[in-house]
């Protein structure tokens, strides 16, 4: 496990922390961020509340928070017996770097200790604030509710991922609406974005989520929200009318949300705050506040790209065998991956004897032979599995997959967000880590920090991604440019990019077996740089990638983890341009919505001369979305590159240093 090096100072100084006069009966505090742009006002007076200002403008008018342990036992009902103020600055070196190989973790923290054994931690960073409760009671107890009431300034808007049920894949469209237009009773999953009339934005998410249910947010009245949670599940049965192998009906719930035994900390409630949209791409707050890795050795964790079968329905062609769920088809996938520098091939649904008989093979597939064939070519195999049968026998199943030589698993159809399901994620991650298996949670809630504690967990879905092209027309460029600012702020996302069959609005059609993406070819290629996913799927048929070898060669050079990220231009739902460094090389990419845009891109971050390979929208990409142009040129830090993006367009560039 890589070490985290700390440089910190503990300071109770008015020059660092603006703390109001703290007489014996005073309950008011003012905590500022290290750079002074954020002011968090905390008040404890028969309850706990706080407000937040960004550059002296109100961003959160009031947040009321508490923990309800039943029988009238509220955390905030105790008296403050002590407080502590610290400033801390350290360097975090992630085992799997999503954005940066080094993260500066610099915060001011206020800790309030109550006489009922509860502590409450507040932190302020340059890009946001967070809080969490801590409980030192070692006895068994129940959490009946965790209270968070949010009130924003008048005229606020939201990008709202509305849910109809807490039994959900958490794959939503982010609807932009005024808070006054959100109906009472509507609720959403996290993360969610809010925008004040003054232009500041807030993304709310959670991290360090362990053995505790997910938070949802519900409109109650007068443009105010409150946190809600799935209840503790006492009984869930198979849904016999709809996919009993993967869907459940929750038949009995407790009147509390969590059972506890022993002292513990509760999840961090994270508010990323800025009036600059670039900050939501750059922020690593959800990772910084997550629990550090518990793995001693992480050298076996190898991120990479994955040749994915399900999206393209195993639809290969130009071969002398019948394509489908059979050995010949997957040998073809493996050979394609080996020839094109793709690190993994996934065997998605259909490789097992049935979806519940997952220790045996589809008789048309020699799975052990395929894994051996892949291993000989330096390609790893990842095995798809339903959560329900895996959860019933995890040790034997995972040990068996490991014995076959599999490199990882893709776990699907969890759908629940209650305490038991959160605990199940961690149990699977821990067992997989013990066996040196990678994990991709599909059909999942958003990342909640597990990926830092168990860095073998490389990806989560919890995003409305490219697979929806198979049955809908809702994965638009506007959507594609919303999710990086909101969903990706929580952590990596299994969007599944790489479509080579692209269309504009006028010629789009829905096709299950030959799905088409909205937007240009370059819009799709740019996703490999912009979307963070250490285990990044390549969704298209290998036969199509071979027809489009020039684009395939370009994609195969793009890493899936990064040493440095610079966000150049950004506007939520409209456009995004960023540069990422891996070693000495730079990768630059951009995407636009349906509005064509021209940008002058500065290259101030370069050192020396670089040979740049640019993939840009072709002159006719507004009529034929697959049109693109590949060019090469030398560039230095004094150069500026002009990029024209067509409607739904994009670009990508690979820059390698010239000796």
C-alpha positions as CSV (number, residue, x, y, z in Angstrom):
1,X,0.0,0.0,0.0
2,X,1.4,3.4,-0.9
3,X,2.1,5.7,2.0
4,X,0.4,9.0,2.5
5,X,2.8,11.7,3.6
6,X,1.5,14.3,6.0
7,X,2.5,17.9,6.7
8,X,0.1,19.5,9.1
9,X,-0.2,22.0,11.9
10,X,-2.7,22.2,14.7
11,X,-3.6,25.8,15.2
12,X,-6.2,27.4,17.5
13,X,-5.6,30.9,16.1
14,X,-8.0,33.6,15.2
15,X,-5.8,34.4,12.2
16,X,-6.6,31.0,10.7
17,X,-10.0,30.2,11.9
18,X,-12.6,32.9,12.3
19,X,-14.3,31.6,15.5
20,X,-16.9,33.8,17.2
21,X,-16.5,34.6,20.9
22,X,-16.8,31.2,22.6
23,X,-18.2,31.9,26.0
24,X,-19.6,29.0,28.0
25,X,-23.1,29.4,26.6
26,X,-22.1,30.4,23.1
27,X,-23.1,28.0,20.4
28,X,-22.1,29.9,17.2
29,X,-19.0,29.2,15.0
30,X,-17.6,30.6,11.8
31,X,-15.3,28.3,9.9
32,X,-13.5,29.5,6.8
33,X,-11.8,27.5,4.0
34,X,-8.0,27.6,3.7
35,X,-8.1,30.1,0.9
36,X,-10.9,32.2,2.6
37,X,-13.5,31.9,-0.2
38,X,-15.9,29.8,1.8
39,X,-17.5,30.7,5.1
40,X,-19.4,28.0,7.0
41,X,-21.6,29.4,9.9
42,X,-22.5,26.7,12.4
43,X,-25.1,27.1,15.2
44,X,-25.9,24.7,18.0
45,X,-29.1,25.7,19.8
46,X,-31.7,23.0,20.5
47,X,-30.5,21.5,17.3
48,X,-27.7,21.9,14.8
49,X,-27.8,24.1,11.7
50,X,-25.3,25.7,9.4
51,X,-25.2,28.0,6.4
52,X,-22.6,28.6,3.6
53,X,-21.3,31.6,1.8
54,X,-19.1,31.6,-1.3
55,X,-17.2,34.9,-1.7
56,X,-19.8,36.4,0.8
57,X,-22.7,35.3,-1.3
58,X,-25.2,32.9,0.3
59,X,-25.0,29.5,-1.3
60,X,-26.9,27.4,1.3
61,X,-29.3,29.5,3.3
62,X,-29.7,26.9,6.0
63,X,-29.0,23.2,6.6
64,X,-30.5,21.6,9.6
65,X,-28.7,18.3,10.6
66,X,-29.0,15.7,13.3
67,X,-29.0,12.0,14.1
68,X,-32.1,10.2,15.5
69,X,-31.4,7.1,17.6
70,X,-35.0,6.7,18.8
71,X,-36.8,7.5,22.0
72,X,-36.1,11.2,21.5
73,X,-32.4,10.6,21.4
74,X,-31.0,13.3,19.0
75,X,-27.3,13.9,18.6
76,X,-27.9,17.7,18.8
77,X,-29.8,17.4,22.1
78,X,-26.6,17.1,24.0
79,X,-24.4,19.9,25.3
80,X,-21.1,20.8,23.7
81,X,-18.4,19.9,26.2
82,X,-15.4,20.7,24.0
83,X,-14.3,21.8,20.6
84,X,-11.2,21.4,18.5
85,X,-9.9,23.4,15.6
86,X,-7.2,22.1,13.2
87,X,-5.7,23.0,9.9
88,X,-4.2,20.0,8.0
89,X,-2.4,19.7,4.8
90,X,-1.2,16.4,3.3
91,X,-0.5,14.7,0.0
92,X,-2.6,11.7,-1.0
93,X,-1.1,9.3,-3.6
94,X,-4.0,7.2,-4.9
95,X,-3.3,3.6,-5.7
96,X,-5.6,4.1,-8.7
97,X,-5.3,7.7,-9.8
98,X,-8.6,8.8,-11.5
99,X,-7.5,12.4,-12.0
100,X,-4.1,13.1,-10.4
101,X,-1.2,11.0,-9.1
102,X,-1.0,13.3,-6.2
103,X,-3.8,15.1,-4.4
104,X,-3.3,18.0,-2.1
105,X,-5.6,17.4,0.9
106,X,-5.8,20.8,2.6
107,X,-8.6,21.6,5.0
108,X,-9.7,23.4,8.2
109,X,-11.7,21.3,10.6
110,X,-14.0,22.1,13.5
111,X,-14.9,19.1,15.8
112,X,-17.7,19.5,18.3
113,X,-17.9,16.9,21.2
114,X,-21.3,16.5,22.9
115,X,-21.9,15.1,26.4
116,X,-23.9,12.2,24.8
117,X,-20.9,10.6,23.2
118,X,-21.5,12.2,19.7
119,X,-18.9,14.1,17.8
120,X,-19.6,16.3,14.8
121,X,-16.9,17.1,12.3
122,X,-17.0,20.0,9.9
123,X,-14.4,20.6,7.2
124,X,-13.9,23.4,4.7
125,X,-11.7,23.0,1.6
126,X,-11.1,25.5,-1.2
127,X,-13.6,23.6,-3.4
128,X,-16.3,22.6,-0.8
129,X,-17.4,21.7,2.6
130,X,-18.3,18.4,4.4
131,X,-19.6,17.1,7.7
132,X,-20.0,13.8,9.4
133,X,-21.2,12.4,12.7
134,X,-19.2,10.1,15.0
135,X,-20.5,8.0,17.8
136,X,-18.4,6.4,20.6
137,X,-21.2,4.2,22.0
138,X,-20.0,0.6,21.9
139,X,-23.5,-0.8,22.5
140,X,-25.9,-2.1,19.9
141,X,-28.3,0.6,18.7
142,X,-30.5,1.7,15.9
143,X,-30.5,4.8,13.6
144,X,-34.1,5.8,13.0
145,X,-33.2,8.7,10.8
146,X,-30.5,11.0,9.8
147,X,-31.7,14.5,9.4
148,X,-30.7,17.0,6.7
149,X,-33.0,19.8,5.8
150,X,-31.7,22.1,3.0
151,X,-32.9,25.5,2.2
152,X,-31.4,27.4,-0.8
153,X,-31.6,31.1,-1.6
154,X,-34.7,32.3,-3.5
155,X,-34.6,31.7,-7.3
156,X,-32.3,28.6,-7.1
157,X,-32.3,25.9,-9.8
158,X,-31.3,22.2,-9.8
159,X,-30.1,19.5,-12.1
160,X,-32.4,16.9,-10.6
161,X,-31.9,13.1,-11.1
162,X,-35.5,12.2,-10.1
163,X,-36.2,8.7,-8.8
164,X,-39.6,6.9,-8.7
165,X,-38.4,4.4,-6.2
166,X,-35.4,3.8,-3.9
167,X,-35.3,0.3,-5.5
168,X,-33.4,1.6,-8.5
169,X,-30.3,1.4,-10.8
170,X,-29.8,5.1,-10.1
171,X,-29.6,5.8,-13.9
172,X,-31.2,9.1,-14.4
173,X,-31.5,12.1,-16.6
174,X,-30.5,15.3,-14.9
175,X,-33.5,17.6,-15.4
176,X,-32.7,21.3,-15.2
177,X,-35.5,23.0,-13.3
178,X,-36.3,25.8,-10.9
179,X,-36.7,24.6,-7.4
180,X,-40.2,26.1,-7.4
181,X,-41.1,23.8,-10.2
182,X,-40.1,20.6,-8.4
183,X,-43.3,19.1,-7.0
184,X,-43.7,18.4,-3.4
185,X,-42.8,14.7,-2.7
186,X,-40.4,14.3,-5.7
187,X,-37.1,12.9,-4.7
188,X,-33.7,12.1,-6.3
189,X,-30.7,10.0,-5.8
190,X,-27.2,11.5,-5.3
191,X,-25.2,13.3,-6.6
192,X,-27.4,16.3,-7.3
193,X,-26.5,19.8,-8.4
194,X,-28.0,23.1,-7.3
195,X,-27.5,26.5,-8.8
196,X,-28.2,29.9,-7.1
197,X,-29.6,32.9,-8.9
198,X,-26.1,34.5,-8.5
199,X,-24.5,31.7,-10.5
200,X,-22.8,29.6,-7.8
201,X,-23.3,25.8,-8.0
202,X,-23.3,23.1,-5.4
203,X,-23.0,19.3,-6.0
204,X,-24.2,17.2,-3.0
205,X,-22.9,13.7,-2.7
206,X,-21.7,11.3,0.1
207,X,-18.6,9.3,0.7
208,X,-17.1,6.9,3.4
209,X,-20.4,5.1,2.9
210,X,-20.0,1.8,4.8
211,X,-22.6,-0.4,6.5
212,X,-25.1,2.4,6.2
213,X,-27.9,3.2,3.6
214,X,-27.6,5.6,0.7
215,X,-29.0,9.1,1.1
216,X,-31.8,10.4,-1.2
217,X,-33.1,13.9,-1.2
218,X,-36.9,14.8,-1.2
219,X,-38.7,18.0,-1.9
220,X,-40.9,18.7,1.1
221,X,-42.4,22.2,0.8
222,X,-41.5,25.8,0.1
223,X,-38.5,24.8,-2.1
224,X,-36.9,22.9,0.8
225,X,-35.4,19.5,0.7
226,X,-34.9,16.8,3.3
227,X,-32.8,13.6,3.3
228,X,-34.6,10.3,3.1
229,X,-33.2,6.8,3.4
230,X,-34.3,3.3,2.5
231,X,-35.5,1.4,5.6
232,X,-33.6,-1.6,7.0
233,X,-34.8,-4.6,5.0
234,X,-36.2,-7.4,7.0
235,X,-37.3,-9.6,4.0
236,X,-36.9,-9.5,0.3
237,X,-38.3,-12.1,-2.1
238,X,-37.8,-12.8,-5.8
239,X,-40.1,-11.0,-8.1
240,X,-41.6,-14.0,-9.8
241,X,-43.4,-11.9,-12.4
242,X,-40.3,-10.0,-13.5
243,X,-36.9,-11.5,-13.6
244,X,-36.8,-13.4,-10.3
245,X,-33.1,-14.1,-11.0
246,X,-32.3,-10.4,-10.5
247,X,-35.3,-8.5,-9.3
248,X,-36.7,-8.5,-5.8
249,X,-39.8,-7.3,-3.9
250,X,-39.0,-5.9,-0.5
251,X,-41.8,-7.3,1.6
252,X,-40.8,-6.3,5.2
253,X,-38.9,-3.3,6.4
254,X,-38.0,-2.1,9.9
255,X,-39.0,1.4,11.2
256,X,-35.3,2.3,11.4
257,X,-32.7,2.8,8.6
258,X,-29.7,1.1,10.2
259,X,-28.5,-1.3,12.9
260,X,-25.3,-0.5,14.7
261,X,-23.0,-2.4,17.0
262,X,-20.0,-0.5,18.3
263,X,-18.5,2.9,18.0
264,X,-18.2,4.3,14.4
265,X,-18.2,7.2,12.1
266,X,-21.0,7.9,9.7
267,X,-20.7,8.9,6.1
268,X,-19.4,12.3,5.0
269,X,-21.9,14.6,3.5
270,X,-20.0,16.4,0.7
271,X,-20.8,19.7,-0.9
272,X,-18.6,20.7,-3.8
273,X,-19.1,24.4,-4.2
274,X,-17.9,26.8,-6.9
275,X,-19.0,29.6,-9.3
276,X,-16.5,28.1,-11.9
277,X,-17.8,25.0,-13.6
278,X,-14.3,23.7,-14.1
279,X,-14.0,23.0,-10.4
280,X,-16.6,20.2,-10.5
281,X,-14.5,18.3,-13.0
282,X,-11.3,18.9,-11.1
283,X,-12.6,18.2,-7.6
284,X,-11.5,15.1,-5.7
285,X,-13.3,15.8,-2.5
286,X,-15.3,12.6,-2.6
287,X,-12.1,10.6,-2.8
288,X,-10.2,12.7,-0.2
289,X,-12.9,12.1,2.4
290,X,-13.1,8.4,1.7
291,X,-11.5,5.8,4.0
292,X,-7.9,5.0,3.0
293,X,-6.9,1.7,1.3
294,X,-6.8,-1.3,3.6
295,X,-4.8,-3.4,1.0
296,X,-1.2,-4.0,1.7
297,X,-0.3,-4.9,-1.8
298,X,-2.0,-3.2,-4.8
299,X,0.6,-4.0,-7.5
300,X,-1.7,-6.6,-9.1
301,X,-4.4,-4.0,-9.8
302,X,-4.1,-3.3,-13.5
303,X,-6.6,-0.8,-14.9
304,X,-7.3,-0.9,-18.7
305,X,-9.7,-1.0,-21.5
306,X,-12.2,-3.8,-22.1
307,X,-13.7,-5.2,-25.3
308,X,-17.4,-5.5,-24.4
309,X,-19.8,-7.9,-26.0
310,X,-23.3,-7.1,-24.7
311,X,-23.8,-3.7,-26.3
312,X,-23.1,-5.0,-29.8
313,X,-25.0,-8.3,-29.2
314,X,-21.9,-10.3,-30.3
315,X,-22.6,-9.0,-33.7
316,X,-19.4,-9.8,-35.6
317,X,-19.0,-10.4,-39.3
318,X,-16.6,-11.2,-42.0
319,X,-15.9,-14.6,-40.4
320,X,-16.5,-18.2,-41.4
321,X,-18.4,-19.2,-38.3
322,X,-21.8,-18.3,-36.8
323,X,-21.4,-15.5,-34.3
324,X,-23.0,-15.6,-30.9
325,X,-22.5,-16.9,-27.4
326,X,-19.9,-19.5,-28.4
327,X,-16.2,-20.3,-28.2
328,X,-15.4,-19.1,-31.8
329,X,-16.9,-15.7,-31.2
330,X,-15.0,-15.1,-27.9
331,X,-11.7,-16.3,-29.4
332,X,-12.3,-13.6,-32.0
333,X,-12.8,-11.0,-29.2
334,X,-9.6,-12.1,-27.5
335,X,-7.6,-12.0,-30.7
336,X,-8.9,-8.6,-31.5
337,X,-8.0,-7.4,-28.0
338,X,-4.5,-8.8,-28.2
339,X,-3.8,-7.3,-31.6
340,X,-5.1,-3.8,-30.6
341,X,-3.6,-3.4,-27.1
342,X,-6.9,-3.9,-25.3
343,X,-6.1,-5.2,-21.8
344,X,-9.4,-7.2,-21.1
345,X,-12.3,-8.9,-22.6
346,X,-15.6,-9.3,-20.7
347,X,-17.9,-12.3,-20.9
348,X,-21.2,-10.6,-20.2
349,X,-24.6,-12.2,-19.7
350,X,-24.9,-15.6,-21.4
351,X,-21.5,-17.3,-20.6
352,X,-22.9,-19.3,-17.6
353,X,-25.2,-22.3,-17.9
354,X,-28.0,-20.0,-16.7
355,X,-28.1,-16.7,-14.9
356,X,-28.4,-18.6,-11.5
357,X,-26.2,-21.6,-12.3
358,X,-23.0,-19.6,-12.4
359,X,-20.5,-22.2,-11.5
360,X,-21.1,-24.0,-14.8
361,X,-20.7,-22.9,-18.4
362,X,-22.9,-22.2,-21.4
363,X,-22.3,-25.5,-23.2
364,X,-21.4,-23.6,-26.4
365,X,-18.5,-21.9,-24.6
366,X,-15.3,-23.5,-23.4
367,X,-14.7,-20.9,-20.7
368,X,-11.6,-22.4,-19.2
369,X,-10.1,-22.8,-22.7
370,X,-10.9,-19.2,-23.6
371,X,-9.3,-17.9,-20.4
372,X,-6.2,-19.9,-21.1
373,X,-6.2,-18.6,-24.7
374,X,-6.5,-15.1,-23.5
375,X,-3.8,-15.5,-20.9
376,X,-1.4,-16.7,-23.5
377,X,-2.0,-13.5,-25.4
378,X,-1.7,-11.2,-22.4
379,X,-5.4,-10.5,-22.3
380,X,-7.4,-10.7,-19.0
381,X,-11.0,-12.1,-18.8
382,X,-13.6,-10.4,-16.7
383,X,-16.8,-12.4,-15.8
384,X,-20.2,-10.9,-15.5
385,X,-22.4,-12.2,-12.7
386,X,-25.7,-11.4,-11.2
387,X,-25.5,-10.1,-7.6
388,X,-28.3,-12.3,-6.2
389,X,-26.7,-15.7,-6.9
390,X,-23.2,-14.3,-6.1
391,X,-24.4,-13.0,-2.7
392,X,-25.8,-16.4,-1.8
393,X,-22.4,-18.2,-2.3
394,X,-19.7,-15.6,-2.7
395,X,-16.7,-17.5,-1.4
396,X,-17.1,-20.6,-3.6
397,X,-18.0,-18.6,-6.7
398,X,-15.2,-16.2,-6.5
399,X,-12.6,-18.8,-5.5
400,X,-13.8,-20.9,-8.5
401,X,-13.5,-18.0,-10.9
402,X,-10.0,-17.3,-9.6
403,X,-9.0,-20.9,-10.1
404,X,-10.0,-20.6,-13.7
405,X,-7.7,-17.7,-14.2
406,X,-10.3,-14.9,-14.4
407,X,-8.9,-11.4,-13.6
408,X,-12.1,-9.8,-12.4
409,X,-15.9,-9.7,-12.1
410,X,-18.7,-7.4,-13.2
411,X,-21.5,-7.6,-10.7
412,X,-24.9,-6.6,-12.0
413,X,-28.5,-5.9,-10.8
414,X,-28.0,-4.8,-7.2
415,X,-30.7,-2.1,-7.4
416,X,-31.2,-1.7,-3.7
417,X,-29.5,1.1,-1.6
418,X,-30.3,-0.1,1.9
419,X,-27.8,-0.9,4.6
420,X,-27.5,-4.6,3.8
421,X,-26.8,-3.9,0.2
422,X,-24.1,-1.4,1.0
423,X,-22.5,-4.0,3.3
424,X,-22.8,-6.6,0.5
425,X,-20.8,-4.4,-1.9
426,X,-18.0,-4.2,0.7
427,X,-18.0,-7.9,1.4
428,X,-17.7,-8.7,-2.3
429,X,-14.9,-6.1,-2.7
430,X,-13.0,-7.6,0.3
431,X,-13.3,-11.2,-0.9
432,X,-12.3,-10.2,-4.4
433,X,-9.3,-8.3,-3.1
434,X,-8.2,-11.3,-1.1
435,X,-8.3,-13.3,-4.4
436,X,-6.7,-10.5,-6.4
437,X,-9.8,-10.0,-8.5
438,X,-10.9,-6.6,-10.0
439,X,-14.5,-5.5,-9.5
440,X,-16.9,-3.5,-11.7
441,X,-20.2,-2.8,-10.0
442,X,-22.9,-2.4,-12.7
443,X,-26.6,-1.9,-12.0
444,X,-25.3,-0.1,-8.9
445,X,-25.6,3.1,-6.9
446,X,-23.0,5.8,-7.4
447,X,-19.5,5.5,-5.9
448,X,-19.5,6.1,-2.2
449,X,-15.8,5.9,-1.4
450,X,-15.5,2.1,-1.5
451,X,-13.1,2.5,-4.4
452,X,-10.5,4.1,-2.2
453,X,-10.8,1.6,0.7
454,X,-10.7,-1.3,-1.8
455,X,-8.9,0.0,-4.9
456,X,-9.6,-3.2,-6.7
457,X,-13.1,-1.8,-7.2
458,X,-12.3,0.1,-10.4
459,X,-15.7,1.2,-11.6
460,X,-19.4,1.8,-10.8
461,X,-22.3,2.3,-13.1
462,X,-25.1,4.4,-11.5
463,X,-25.2,6.5,-14.6
464,X,-27.5,6.6,-17.6
465,X,-24.8,5.5,-20.1
466,X,-24.3,4.4,-23.7
467,X,-26.1,1.1,-23.4
468,X,-29.4,3.1,-23.4
469,X,-28.8,3.7,-27.2
470,X,-30.1,0.2,-27.7
471,X,-33.6,1.1,-26.7
472,X,-34.0,4.9,-26.6
473,X,-32.9,8.3,-28.0
474,X,-32.3,10.0,-24.6
475,X,-28.4,9.7,-24.5
476,X,-27.9,13.1,-26.2
477,X,-24.8,15.3,-26.3
478,X,-26.5,17.5,-23.7
479,X,-26.8,14.6,-21.3
480,X,-23.2,13.5,-22.1
481,X,-22.1,17.0,-21.1
482,X,-24.1,17.0,-17.9
483,X,-22.9,13.8,-16.2
484,X,-19.1,14.8,-16.0
485,X,-20.0,17.7,-13.8
486,X,-22.4,15.9,-11.5
487,X,-22.2,12.1,-11.5
488,X,-18.5,12.0,-12.2
489,X,-17.9,14.2,-9.2
490,X,-18.8,11.2,-7.0
491,X,-16.3,8.9,-8.7
492,X,-15.6,6.7,-11.8
493,X,-18.6,5.8,-14.1
494,X,-19.2,2.8,-16.3
495,X,-20.8,4.8,-19.2
496,X,-19.5,2.4,-21.8
497,X,-18.3,4.7,-24.6
498,X,-16.8,4.0,-28.0
499,X,-19.6,3.7,-30.5
500,X,-18.4,3.8,-34.1
501,X,-22.0,4.0,-35.5
502,X,-22.8,7.6,-35.0
503,X,-25.7,9.8,-36.1
504,X,-27.1,13.3,-36.0
505,X,-30.6,14.1,-34.9
506,X,-32.1,13.8,-38.4
507,X,-30.8,10.3,-39.1
508,X,-30.9,8.6,-35.7
509,X,-32.7,5.3,-35.3
510,X,-33.1,2.9,-32.4
511,X,-31.6,-0.6,-33.0
512,X,-31.1,-3.2,-30.3
513,X,-28.5,-5.2,-32.1
514,X,-26.8,-2.4,-34.1
515,X,-27.1,0.5,-31.7
516,X,-26.3,4.0,-32.8
517,X,-25.0,6.9,-30.7
518,X,-26.2,10.5,-31.0
519,X,-23.4,12.9,-31.9
520,X,-20.3,12.7,-33.9
521,X,-17.5,10.0,-34.0
522,X,-15.2,12.5,-32.3
523,X,-17.7,13.1,-29.6
524,X,-17.5,9.4,-28.7
525,X,-13.7,9.2,-29.0
526,X,-13.3,12.2,-26.7
527,X,-15.1,10.2,-23.9
528,X,-12.1,8.0,-23.5
529,X,-10.1,11.0,-22.2
530,X,-13.0,12.9,-20.5
531,X,-14.9,10.1,-18.7
532,X,-13.1,8.7,-15.7
533,X,-13.2,4.9,-15.6
534,X,-10.1,2.9,-14.8
535,X,-11.9,-0.1,-16.3
536,X,-13.1,1.5,-19.5
537,X,-15.4,-0.4,-21.8
538,X,-15.1,-0.3,-25.6
539,X,-18.7,-0.9,-26.6
540,X,-18.5,-1.5,-30.3
541,X,-18.3,-4.8,-32.2
542,X,-14.7,-5.8,-32.9
543,X,-15.6,-6.2,-36.5
544,X,-16.6,-2.6,-36.7
545,X,-13.5,-1.5,-34.9
546,X,-11.4,-3.4,-37.4
547,X,-13.2,-1.5,-40.2
548,X,-12.4,1.7,-38.4
549,X,-8.8,0.8,-37.6
550,X,-7.6,4.4,-37.6
551,X,-9.9,5.3,-34.8
552,X,-9.3,2.0,-33.0
553,X,-5.5,2.7,-33.1
554,X,-6.1,6.1,-31.7
555,X,-8.4,4.8,-28.8
556,X,-6.0,2.0,-28.0
557,X,-3.3,4.6,-27.1
558,X,-5.4,6.3,-24.5
559,X,-4.7,5.4,-20.8
560,X,-7.5,4.9,-18.3
561,X,-5.7,6.4,-15.3
562,X,-4.0,9.8,-15.1
563,X,-1.1,11.6,-13.4
564,X,-2.5,15.2,-13.9
565,X,-5.7,16.8,-15.0
566,X,-6.2,20.4,-16.2
567,X,-9.6,21.6,-17.0
568,X,-9.4,24.2,-19.7
569,X,-13.0,25.2,-20.6
570,X,-16.2,24.0,-19.1
571,X,-19.9,24.8,-18.9
572,X,-22.4,22.4,-17.4
573,X,-24.5,20.7,-20.1
574,X,-22.9,22.7,-22.9
575,X,-19.2,22.0,-23.4
576,X,-16.0,20.6,-21.8
577,X,-12.4,20.7,-22.8
578,X,-9.6,19.2,-20.6
579,X,-6.1,18.0,-20.8
580,X,-4.7,14.9,-18.9
581,X,-1.1,13.8,-18.5
582,X,0.2,10.3,-18.3
583,X,3.9,10.1,-17.8
584,X,5.4,12.6,-20.3
585,X,2.5,12.5,-22.7
586,X,-0.6,14.7,-22.8
587,X,-4.1,13.8,-23.9
588,X,-6.5,16.7,-24.7
589,X,-10.2,16.2,-25.5
590,X,-13.4,18.2,-25.8
591,X,-17.1,17.7,-26.4
592,X,-20.0,20.1,-27.2
593,X,-23.8,19.8,-27.1
594,X,-25.9,20.3,-30.2
595,X,-24.4,23.8,-30.6
596,X,-21.4,24.0,-32.9
597,X,-18.5,25.7,-31.2
598,X,-15.0,27.0,-32.0
599,X,-12.3,27.2,-29.3
600,X,-8.8,28.6,-29.1
601,X,-7.0,26.1,-26.8
602,X,-3.9,27.3,-25.0
603,X,-1.0,24.9,-24.4
604,X,0.7,26.6,-21.5
605,X,1.1,23.3,-19.6
606,X,3.5,21.8,-22.2
607,X,7.3,21.6,-21.7
608,X,9.3,21.2,-24.9
609,X,8.1,20.1,-28.3
610,X,5.4,17.5,-28.8
611,X,4.2,15.6,-31.8
612,X,0.4,15.9,-31.8
613,X,-2.1,13.5,-33.4
614,X,-5.5,15.2,-33.6
615,X,-8.8,13.6,-34.3
616,X,-11.3,16.3,-35.2
617,X,-14.8,16.5,-36.6
618,X,-14.8,16.3,-40.4
619,X,-16.1,19.2,-42.5
620,X,-19.3,17.2,-43.2
621,X,-19.8,15.8,-39.6
622,X,-22.9,17.9,-39.2
623,X,-24.5,15.9,-42.0
624,X,-22.7,12.6,-41.6
625,X,-21.7,12.1,-38.0
626,X,-19.0,9.6,-38.7
627,X,-16.9,12.1,-40.6
628,X,-13.6,12.9,-39.0
629,X,-10.2,14.1,-39.9
630,X,-6.8,12.8,-38.6
631,X,-3.9,15.3,-38.7
632,X,-0.4,15.6,-37.2
633,X,1.6,18.6,-36.2
634,X,4.3,19.7,-33.8
635,X,3.2,21.9,-30.9
636,X,4.9,23.8,-28.0
637,X,3.6,25.8,-25.1
638,X,3.6,29.0,-27.1
639,X,1.1,27.5,-29.6
640,X,-2.6,27.8,-29.6
641,X,-4.8,25.2,-31.3
642,X,-8.1,26.2,-33.0
643,X,-10.7,23.5,-32.7
644,X,-14.1,23.6,-34.6
645,X,-16.7,21.2,-33.1
646,X,-19.8,20.4,-35.1
647,X,-23.2,20.0,-33.5
648,X,-22.9,17.1,-31.0
649,X,-19.2,17.1,-31.8
650,X,-15.9,16.7,-30.2
651,X,-12.2,16.2,-30.7
652,X,-9.2,14.3,-29.1
653,X,-5.5,14.8,-29.3
654,X,-2.5,12.7,-28.3
655,X,0.7,14.7,-27.7
656,X,4.0,12.8,-27.3
657,X,7.3,14.5,-26.5
658,X,9.8,14.9,-29.3
659,X,13.4,14.2,-28.4
